[in-house]
Amino acid sequence: MKIFLLFMIFKIMNTVNSFIKYQSLERIPRKNYQKNIYKLFSNLRVASWNVNGIRALYKHDADGNTLYNLQEKYSPDILCLQETKLQDIHIDKAEKDFMKLYGNKLNISHIFWSCSSQRKGYSGTAIILINNNNNQYKKDDFEVIYGIGCNEGDIEGRSITLKHENFNLVNVYVPNAGSGLKRLNYRTQIWDKKLSEYIHSLYEAEPNKRLILTGDMNVAHTHLDYHNPTALSSKKNAGTTPQEQESFENSFINKGILIDTYRSYYPTRQGYSYYCNRKGKEAKERREGWRIDYVLTNDHISFDNNNNNNNNNNNNNIDESRNEMAWIEEDIHMPFSDHTPIGAIISLK
């Protein structure tokens, strides 16, 4: 009995001491506590797709299931679109049509648009905020920047930047070098340099913030990123010229700030985000594709740590049994666009 009483006294004293220590802790207000937990554990799921005309998307995805299935599979918080082919006068109707088709299915919070002010039915970008269980971003959470300081590209609506307290995200539609490589010098000597300077300025201003550059970059970076690297003709085709590949390497990868999420996660996999529609449906069956759409980020740790796990994983289909850190959705290849959606999961730690 005495032993039992001594044990109970000991337990009570421990409880009192623990209570005293608890009361002496610095208390974190609940609002700040939730914010800190968000920063510690949250990821940002980014998806990107060159749709080759937003109205073509509405026409061919009349039931809204294409984007809905993409959302169900990858749950992007932010969906970046390129080549929307709108002008400012079209935005109200386009957004109304988009919300009618996808608003409830995707739980859309807001859409940011950037349009070409010079040419009709040309270029253009958009960023769509999608409310998921983990992240629910609103319009007022962001500072928005249209353009990168390159006048010729900016008036074509080629970029939108969202500045958030936890990350900066840049959605771009990089100019194509064009038929006969007419815009090759502009693309490599002006646009790439301006974009590189812009990205570097974002990083220098906030080096501890997550930085993401995504979109249609219009270049197959290495021999793994297109189906015919040994063909002499590829050296003269827009998107696979040595000049464009070198410019991409020097402007973005060699700077030491950004990494290619897909290539870091899959060092040897040949996944393609672009199949030329002029070659017909058989091009995809023959694997005659290019990877010219990217998610680049300064989240080096998440992707570099996965290299050893994926070196030998060359299956081009998505493995649905696990959460892919970087992906290309080749099952979605609509008749209106040469591109397929891509994406990545970015850590906000």
C-alpha positions as CSV (number, residue, x, y, z in Angstrom):
1,M,0.0,0.0,0.0
2,K,2.9,2.4,0.9
3,I,4.5,1.6,-2.4
4,F,1.3,2.4,-4.2
5,L,0.9,5.8,-2.4
6,L,4.5,6.7,-3.1
7,F,3.9,5.9,-6.8
8,M,0.8,8.1,-6.9
9,I,2.6,11.0,-5.2
10,F,5.4,10.7,-7.8
11,K,2.9,10.8,-10.6
12,I,1.1,13.9,-9.2
13,M,4.4,15.8,-8.8
14,N,5.4,15.0,-12.4
15,T,2.1,16.3,-13.6
16,V,2.4,19.5,-11.6
17,N,6.0,20.1,-13.0
18,S,4.8,19.5,-16.5
19,F,2.0,21.9,-16.1
20,I,4.4,24.6,-14.8
21,K,6.8,24.1,-17.7
22,Y,3.8,24.2,-20.2
23,Q,2.6,27.6,-18.7
24,S,6.1,29.0,-19.0
25,L,6.4,28.3,-22.8
26,E,6.2,31.2,-25.3
27,R,2.7,30.9,-26.7
28,I,2.1,31.2,-30.5
29,P,-1.2,32.8,-31.5
30,R,-3.4,30.3,-33.4
31,K,-3.3,32.3,-36.6
32,N,0.5,32.4,-36.7
33,Y,0.7,28.8,-35.7
34,Q,-1.4,27.8,-38.6
35,K,0.7,29.9,-40.9
36,N,3.9,28.3,-39.7
37,I,2.5,24.8,-40.1
38,Y,1.5,25.8,-43.7
39,K,5.0,26.9,-44.5
40,L,6.5,23.8,-42.9
41,F,4.4,21.1,-44.6
42,S,2.7,22.5,-47.7
43,N,3.6,21.7,-51.3
44,L,2.5,23.6,-54.4
45,R,1.2,21.5,-57.2
46,V,1.7,23.2,-60.6
47,A,0.4,22.1,-64.0
48,S,1.1,23.6,-67.4
49,W,-0.5,23.2,-70.8
50,N,-0.2,24.9,-74.2
51,V,-3.8,24.6,-75.3
52,N,-3.3,26.2,-78.8
53,G,-6.5,28.3,-78.3
54,I,-8.7,28.5,-75.3
55,R,-11.9,28.4,-77.5
56,A,-10.6,25.2,-79.1
57,L,-10.4,23.7,-75.7
58,Y,-14.1,24.6,-75.0
59,K,-15.1,23.1,-78.3
60,H,-13.3,19.8,-77.9
61,D,-13.8,19.4,-74.2
62,A,-17.5,20.2,-74.3
63,D,-18.3,18.0,-71.2
64,G,-15.4,19.5,-69.2
65,N,-14.0,16.1,-68.4
66,T,-10.5,16.6,-69.8
67,L,-9.5,19.3,-67.3
68,Y,-11.6,17.6,-64.6
69,N,-9.7,14.3,-65.1
70,L,-6.4,16.1,-65.0
71,Q,-7.5,17.8,-61.7
72,E,-8.7,14.4,-60.2
73,K,-5.3,12.8,-61.1
74,Y,-2.8,15.5,-60.1
75,S,-4.8,18.0,-58.0
76,P,-2.9,21.2,-59.3
77,D,-3.3,24.3,-57.2
78,I,-2.2,26.4,-60.1
79,L,-2.9,25.6,-63.8
80,C,-0.8,27.6,-66.3
81,L,-2.0,27.9,-69.9
82,Q,-0.1,29.1,-72.9
83,E,-1.2,30.2,-76.4
84,T,-4.7,31.1,-75.3
85,K,-5.1,33.2,-78.5
86,L,-7.3,35.9,-76.9
87,Q,-7.3,39.7,-77.0
88,D,-8.5,41.9,-74.1
89,I,-11.9,42.4,-75.6
90,H,-12.5,38.6,-75.5
91,I,-11.6,38.0,-71.8
92,D,-15.0,38.6,-70.3
93,K,-16.8,36.1,-72.6
94,A,-13.9,33.7,-72.4
95,E,-13.8,33.7,-68.6
96,K,-17.6,33.3,-68.5
97,D,-17.5,30.3,-70.8
98,F,-14.6,28.8,-68.9
99,M,-16.4,29.2,-65.5
100,K,-19.6,27.7,-67.0
101,L,-17.7,24.7,-68.3
102,Y,-15.2,24.2,-65.5
103,G,-16.1,26.5,-62.6
104,N,-17.9,23.9,-60.4
105,K,-15.9,20.9,-61.5
106,L,-12.5,22.5,-60.7
107,N,-13.6,24.8,-57.9
108,I,-11.8,27.8,-59.6
109,S,-11.0,30.8,-57.5
110,H,-9.7,33.2,-60.1
111,I,-8.2,33.5,-63.6
112,F,-5.4,35.9,-64.6
113,W,-5.1,36.6,-68.3
114,S,-2.4,38.2,-70.5
115,C,-3.2,38.8,-74.1
116,S,-1.5,39.9,-77.3
117,S,-2.2,43.6,-78.0
118,Q,-0.8,43.4,-81.5
119,R,-1.9,40.3,-83.4
120,K,-5.4,38.7,-83.3
121,G,-5.6,35.0,-82.4
122,Y,-2.0,34.9,-81.3
123,S,0.0,33.9,-78.2
124,G,-1.4,34.8,-74.8
125,T,-1.1,33.2,-71.3
126,A,-3.4,32.5,-68.4
127,I,-3.0,31.3,-64.8
128,I,-5.9,29.6,-63.1
129,L,-6.2,29.3,-59.3
130,I,-7.9,26.1,-58.2
131,N,-9.1,25.6,-54.6
132,N,-7.9,22.2,-53.2
133,N,-8.2,20.9,-49.7
134,N,-4.6,21.8,-48.8
135,N,-4.2,25.1,-50.6
136,Q,-6.9,27.7,-51.3
137,Y,-5.4,30.6,-53.0
138,K,-7.3,33.8,-53.7
139,K,-6.7,36.7,-56.1
140,D,-5.7,39.0,-53.3
141,D,-3.0,36.6,-52.1
142,F,-0.9,37.7,-55.1
143,E,0.9,40.6,-56.7
144,V,0.7,40.2,-60.4
145,I,3.3,41.2,-63.0
146,Y,2.6,41.1,-66.7
147,G,5.7,40.9,-68.9
148,I,9.4,40.5,-68.2
149,G,10.7,43.8,-69.5
150,C,11.0,42.7,-73.2
151,N,8.7,44.9,-75.1
152,E,8.3,42.8,-78.2
153,G,7.4,39.8,-76.2
154,D,5.4,41.6,-73.5
155,I,2.9,43.1,-76.0
156,E,2.3,39.5,-77.2
157,G,1.1,38.5,-73.8
158,R,3.8,35.9,-73.2
159,S,4.2,35.9,-69.5
160,I,2.4,36.3,-66.1
161,T,4.2,36.4,-62.8
162,L,2.4,35.7,-59.5
163,K,4.2,36.9,-56.4
164,H,3.1,35.2,-53.2
165,E,4.5,35.4,-49.7
166,N,5.8,31.8,-50.1
167,F,6.8,31.7,-53.8
168,N,7.2,33.5,-57.1
169,L,5.7,31.7,-60.1
170,V,6.4,32.8,-63.7
171,N,4.2,31.3,-66.5
172,V,5.8,31.8,-70.0
173,Y,5.1,31.1,-73.6
174,V,8.6,31.4,-75.2
175,P,8.7,32.7,-78.8
176,N,9.3,30.0,-81.4
177,A,12.3,30.5,-83.7
178,G,9.9,30.3,-86.5
179,S,9.8,29.0,-90.1
180,G,13.3,29.3,-91.6
181,L,14.5,30.3,-88.1
182,K,13.5,33.9,-88.8
183,R,13.2,34.7,-85.1
184,L,16.1,32.6,-83.9
185,N,18.3,35.6,-83.1
186,Y,15.5,37.4,-81.3
187,R,14.6,34.3,-79.3
188,T,18.2,33.4,-78.2
189,Q,19.9,36.9,-78.1
190,I,17.0,39.0,-76.8
191,W,14.1,37.0,-75.3
192,D,16.2,34.3,-73.5
193,K,18.5,36.9,-72.1
194,K,15.7,39.2,-70.9
195,L,13.9,36.3,-69.3
196,S,17.1,35.1,-67.6
197,E,17.7,38.6,-66.2
198,Y,14.2,38.8,-65.0
199,I,14.3,35.4,-63.2
200,H,17.7,36.3,-61.7
201,S,16.2,39.6,-60.4
202,L,13.3,37.8,-58.7
203,Y,15.8,35.4,-57.1
204,E,18.2,38.2,-56.0
205,A,15.4,40.1,-54.4
206,E,14.0,37.2,-52.4
207,P,16.6,34.3,-52.4
208,N,14.9,32.4,-49.7
209,K,11.6,32.2,-51.5
210,R,10.6,29.4,-53.7
211,L,10.9,30.3,-57.4
212,I,9.1,28.5,-60.3
213,L,9.4,29.1,-64.0
214,T,7.0,27.0,-66.1
215,G,5.4,26.9,-69.5
216,D,6.1,26.2,-73.2
217,M,9.8,26.9,-73.5
218,N,9.9,25.9,-77.2
219,V,13.2,24.0,-77.0
220,A,14.2,20.3,-76.6
221,H,17.1,20.8,-74.2
222,T,19.1,17.6,-74.6
223,H,19.3,14.5,-76.9
224,L,16.9,12.8,-74.5
225,D,14.3,15.4,-75.1
226,Y,13.5,14.6,-78.8
227,H,13.2,11.5,-80.8
228,N,15.7,12.2,-83.6
229,P,18.8,13.9,-82.1
230,T,21.1,12.3,-84.7
231,A,19.2,13.5,-87.7
232,L,21.0,16.3,-89.5
233,S,17.7,18.0,-90.2
234,S,17.1,18.5,-86.4
235,K,19.9,21.0,-86.3
236,K,18.0,23.3,-88.5
237,N,14.5,22.8,-87.0
238,A,13.1,25.4,-84.6
239,G,13.2,24.0,-81.1
240,T,16.1,21.6,-81.7
241,T,18.9,23.9,-83.0
242,P,22.2,23.9,-81.1
243,Q,21.7,27.7,-80.6
244,E,18.4,27.3,-78.8
245,Q,19.7,24.4,-76.7
246,E,22.8,26.3,-75.7
247,S,20.8,29.4,-74.9
248,F,18.4,27.4,-72.7
249,E,21.4,25.8,-70.9
250,N,23.3,29.0,-70.3
251,S,20.3,31.2,-69.6
252,F,18.5,29.0,-67.1
253,I,20.3,25.8,-66.1
254,N,23.9,26.9,-65.8
255,K,23.0,29.9,-63.6
256,G,22.8,27.5,-60.7
257,I,19.4,28.8,-59.6
258,L,16.9,26.6,-61.4
259,I,16.7,22.9,-62.1
260,D,14.6,21.0,-64.6
261,T,12.2,19.1,-62.4
262,Y,11.4,16.3,-64.9
263,R,15.0,15.7,-65.9
264,S,16.2,15.8,-62.3
265,Y,13.6,13.3,-61.2
266,Y,14.0,11.1,-64.3
267,P,17.6,11.4,-65.5
268,T,17.1,9.0,-68.4
269,R,13.4,8.8,-69.1
270,Q,12.3,10.0,-72.6
271,G,8.9,11.6,-72.0
272,Y,7.5,13.9,-74.6
273,S,5.1,16.8,-74.2
274,Y,4.8,17.7,-77.9
275,Y,3.7,15.6,-80.9
276,C,3.4,17.5,-84.2
277,N,-0.3,17.2,-85.4
278,R,0.8,17.4,-89.0
279,K,2.3,13.9,-88.6
280,G,-1.0,12.5,-87.5
281,K,-2.0,10.3,-84.6
282,E,0.7,7.8,-85.6
283,A,3.4,10.2,-84.5
284,K,2.6,9.4,-80.9
285,E,2.4,5.7,-81.5
286,R,5.9,5.9,-83.1
287,R,7.1,8.1,-80.2
288,E,8.1,10.9,-82.6
289,G,7.9,13.6,-79.9
290,W,9.7,16.4,-78.2
291,R,9.8,17.6,-74.6
292,I,9.6,21.4,-74.8
293,D,7.4,22.2,-71.8
294,Y,9.0,22.5,-68.4
295,V,8.7,23.2,-64.7
296,L,11.9,24.7,-63.5
297,T,12.5,25.6,-59.8
298,N,15.0,26.4,-57.2
299,D,13.7,23.5,-55.1
300,H,16.9,21.5,-55.6
301,I,16.6,19.2,-52.6
302,S,13.2,17.5,-53.4
303,F,14.3,16.5,-56.9
304,D,18.0,15.8,-56.4
305,N,17.2,13.4,-53.6
306,N,15.1,11.4,-55.9
307,N,17.7,10.7,-58.6
308,N,18.9,7.4,-57.2
309,N,15.3,6.1,-57.1
310,N,14.5,6.9,-60.7
311,N,17.7,6.4,-62.7
312,N,16.4,3.1,-64.2
313,N,12.8,4.1,-64.5
314,N,12.4,4.6,-68.3
315,N,8.7,3.7,-68.5
316,N,7.1,6.6,-70.3
317,N,3.7,6.0,-68.7
318,I,2.8,7.6,-65.4
319,D,3.0,5.2,-62.4
320,E,-0.3,5.9,-60.6
321,S,0.7,3.8,-57.6
322,R,2.8,6.7,-56.2
323,N,2.8,10.5,-56.1
324,E,4.9,11.6,-59.0
325,M,7.1,14.7,-58.2
326,A,7.3,15.5,-61.9
327,W,5.0,14.3,-64.7
328,I,3.9,14.4,-68.3
329,E,0.3,13.4,-69.0
330,E,0.7,11.8,-72.4
331,D,-2.7,10.2,-72.2
332,I,-4.2,13.7,-72.8
333,H,-3.4,14.6,-76.4
334,M,-6.4,16.6,-77.9
335,P,-6.8,17.2,-81.6
336,F,-6.6,21.0,-81.1
337,S,-3.2,21.0,-79.5
338,D,0.2,19.5,-80.2
339,H,1.0,19.6,-76.5
340,T,0.2,17.5,-73.5
341,P,-0.1,18.7,-69.9
342,I,2.9,18.6,-67.6
343,G,3.4,19.4,-64.0
344,A,5.4,19.0,-60.8
345,I,5.0,19.1,-57.0
346,I,7.1,21.9,-55.5
347,S,8.0,22.0,-51.8
348,L,7.4,25.3,-50.1
349,K,9.6,24.6,-47.1
